[in-house]
Amino acid sequence: TDQNAKIFFSDHEKEKVENFGDQHFRPEIDRGVLRKILLDSLEPQTVVWDSHFITMERQGEGWLLHFKNAASVYADLVIGSDGANSKLRPYLTDIKPFYSGITMLEGNVYDGETILPNINALLRGGKIMAFGNEKNILMGQKADGEIGFYASFKTEESWVRDAGVDFSDRSAVLAWFKKYYVDWDPVWFELFENSATPFIPRPIYCMPLDQRWEAQANLTIIGDAAHLMPPFAGEGVNMAMLDALELSRALTADESTTLQDAIAGFENKMRESASGMAKESLDNGMKMHSENALQTMLDFFGGFEK
């Protein structure tokens, strides 16, 4: 849609493609549901909950991990899959992410299916991408009726600190939206009027596309810990799951390969794939926040129908 909620493209009336062989087939699942499926597949006690990692130190051929609220644990191999603010990544590399130029303000309406009549008339159980004045509103509905949304815009990295917005105050955030999203239709106001608080500001970062580090025999990282990127290609979770699969294959493959060589091969392949996807995501982010964003995205989605 545009900023006035005028629909220019909708796939609600299209025949659904239910073929995993189709290159444009993108089945989706709520992350909470996926998380439960994965956890339920594990043997009991595989996951040790309530363990606040503090630091770790080399011990012999492995690592001794220290926790704030649990006993220290030795591991011969540590895999860091602890996200964008990974506490394990610094043990492998000191390369830092850079700011993409875009910040997103996240809100959630937990009973959105029932209390957002205007939004639901547009959403219809799916997703909305609204473009106008180099800004976006992006949203989607989850299986339980919750509606998650993002106001996405170009700004300085220091915006969260400098904006002077109380993110725990709906009226303050709505006032900011009305001022900053000039000429956007009032239909969007009900998102901010009904969102749970606090709203969550998210400056969007990306790891350098040419990052490299020396492989270790007892430590590696996957997912956002390894290759944080903007969300504008929709591949973050997909890549993290692929990382886990590829790493498991590398670690259980040819026994004649040393552990360090296996990890090095995995990391090289992971970085190459992630670099290409991160570039696509950065490019998409710029297009989505450009003056001609709506037409650019219409051309993009129209291309899938050809």
N, C-alpha and C positions, 0 to 999 in steps of 0.2 A: 504494500500500500504506500501511498504518499503520506505526508504529515497530516492530511485531513481525513485519513482513514478511507480514502477512495481506493478500491481494489483494482489493481491493474493485471494481476496474475493470480490464479487460484488453481490448485490441482485437486480440489475436492470432487469435481465432476469427472475427473479422468479415471479410466479403468486402472485399478491397482495392479502393479507388476509384482507378481509373487514368484519370481524366479531368481534363484541365487546366481544363475549364470548371466543375468543381465548386468551390464557394467554400471547402470544407474540405479540398481536396486540397493536401497540403504535401509534395511530393517532396523528399528530402534527399540530400545528397552530402557526403562528407568534405571538409573544407576543403583538405587537402593535395592531393586529387585535383582539386578545382576550380581551385586555384592553378596546378597543372601544365597543365590545359586552357587556361587564360587565357594563361599564359606561352608555351605552344607555338603559340598563334595569332599571336604577334608576330613581326615581322621580326627576324632576328639582330641583335644589338648594340642593340636597343631599350632593354633594361634594362641599366644600368651598375651592376654589383654592387660590393660592398666600398667604399662611399663613405660615410664618416662625416661627416654634416652638422654644422657648428659654428655658423655664423652667416651672415647675408646683409645686404647693404646696397643701397640704391637706387643705380642707375646709369642715367642717362638716363631712358628710358621704362620700364625694366625693373629687374631685380635682378642683383647679382653674388653668387653663392653660394660660400661658402668651406667646404672640407672638410678634415678632419684628416689624411687619408691620400690626397688626390687634388688635382689642380689646380683652381683656381677656375673657375667656369662662369657665363656670362651667360645669362639667360633673360628673354624679354619677357613671359612669363606663368608664374607659379609656382602649382601646385595642390598644396596640402597634404593628403595622404591618409595621414599618418603616425601615426594612432591616438590613443588616449586621452591619451598624454603628448606630444602634438604639439609639436615644436620650432618649427613654422611659425605656429601659431595666435597666439602673442603678437605677431606682426607685424601682425595684423589686428584683434585685440581683446584686452583684458585681463580679460574675463569669465572667472571660474573656476567649476569644477563644485562642487557641494555633495555632502556625504556622505548617502547614502540611509538610513542606519541599519542596513544589512545588510552582513555580511562573509561571504565564501565561502572555504573552504579546499579547494584543488584537489589532487587526487591522480591518478596514472595507473598502471595495471597493464598493462605492455606485452604480457605473454603471458596476459592475463586469461582468454582463452577456454579455456585449459588448466589453470590453477592456482586458479581460483575456483569450485569445484563448486557451492557453495550459492548464490552470487550468480548464476551462469549458469543455474541452475534457475529463478530468478525472471526473469532478464533475457531469455533466449531470443532473443538477437540484437537486442533492441530498446532500450527506455529504461525507467527506473524513476524514479518520483517517490514518495518516502516522506515522510510527514508525522506529526509527533507533538511535543507539548510546545512548540509555536511554533517548531519547528526542522524542517529538511528534510535529506534526502539525495537528490541528483539525479545520475543517471548515464546513460551511453549507451555502446554498443559500436560501434567503428569497423569498417570493412571488413576490416582486417588482424587483427582479434581484440583489439586494444587496448581497454581499458575505462577511460574517463575518468569521474571522479566528483567531486562537490562536497558538502561539509558546509556548509550554508547556515543562518545564524542571525542574530538581532538582537543587536547589541552596540555598544559605544562605538567611535568612530572610531579611538581609540588602542589598540584591542585587540591589534593585531600587536606593538606595542611593550611593552604592559603584561602580556600573558598569560604571559610567561616560558616559552614553549614553544620547544624546539629543533626547528625544522621539518626539520632534516636527520636526525633521530632517530626512526625508526618507533615505537619503544617509548614515547618521550615523547609523540608525537602520539596514539598509541592510548590512553595513560593520560589525556590531556586529553579525548579523545572519551568514554571511559567515565565520567569525572567530570562532563562538561558535558552529554552526551546521556544523562541519567539515565533508566533504565527502557527504553532501546532494546535490542532483541534482540541477542544475540551473533552472529547471522548476519552483521551488518554489520562485525564485527571484521576479517574476512579481507581486506577492502578495505585497511585501514590496515596490516595485517601484511605485505602483499605489494606495496604501492605503491612505485614508484620514489621516490627522494628527491633533492632536498628537496621537501617539500610546498610549495605556493605559496599564501600567504594573499592574498586579493584583496578589500580594502575596495571596496564598490560605490558608484560616484559617478554623478552625473547633471548635465548642464548645465541651467541655469535654463530653464524652459519659455518665458519671455518674452524671451530674449536677442535683442539686436539689435546690429548694427554697420554702419558705413558701408561700402558696397561700394567696392572699388578696381578699377582697370582692369587691374591686373597681378598680382593675388593673390586666391586664393579657397581654401576648404577644403571637404573632403567627409568623409563617414563619421564615425567616432568623433572625429576632430579637430574636426568641426563640431558634432556633436550626441550626445556620449557619453550613454548611458542604461543603466539596469540591463538584465540579460538576460531578464527575466521576461515578455517578450512574444515573444521569439525572433525579433526583426526587425532586429537590428543589422547583420548582413552583408547582408541583403536590402536595407535602406535604403542602405547604402554602395554597393552595385552599382547601385541605382536612381539615386543621386546621380551616379555616373559617366555613366550613360546620359543623364540629363537635362542635365547640364553639357555633354556633347558635342553634344547637340542645340541648346542655347542658343548655343554658340560657332560653330556651323556654319549657323545660321539666317539670317534676313533681314540682308543686308549693310548695309542702311541704319541698322541699330541699332548704336550704339557698343559697344565691348567692355565698357565699364563698365556700360552699361544692360543688356546681355545677362547679365552676371554678377549684377547687382542683381536682375533678374527671377528668375534661377535661385535665388539665395540666399533671397529672400523665400518662394518656393514650398517650398524645402527646409526652411526653419525652421518653416513652418506645419505641414508634414507630420510633421516630427520632433517637434514639440511635442505633438501629439496622441498619437503613438506612445509618447513618453516618459512622458506622464501615464498611459497604459494600463499601461505597464511598472511604474511606481511603485505604482499601485493593485494590480496583480497581486502585486507583491512583498509588500505589506502583507497581502493576503489569504492568501498562501502561508505566511506566518509568523504567522498569527493562531491563536487558541485553537481555532477551528472550521475550520482549514485543510482538513482531509481532506474534510469534508462540502461545503465551498465548492467544492473542486476536483471532487468527484463531481458536483455540480450543474452545474458548468461543462462537463465532458466529456459528461455525460448530455444536455445541451442540443444537442450536435452530432448526436446520434442521432435527435432528434425530426424 
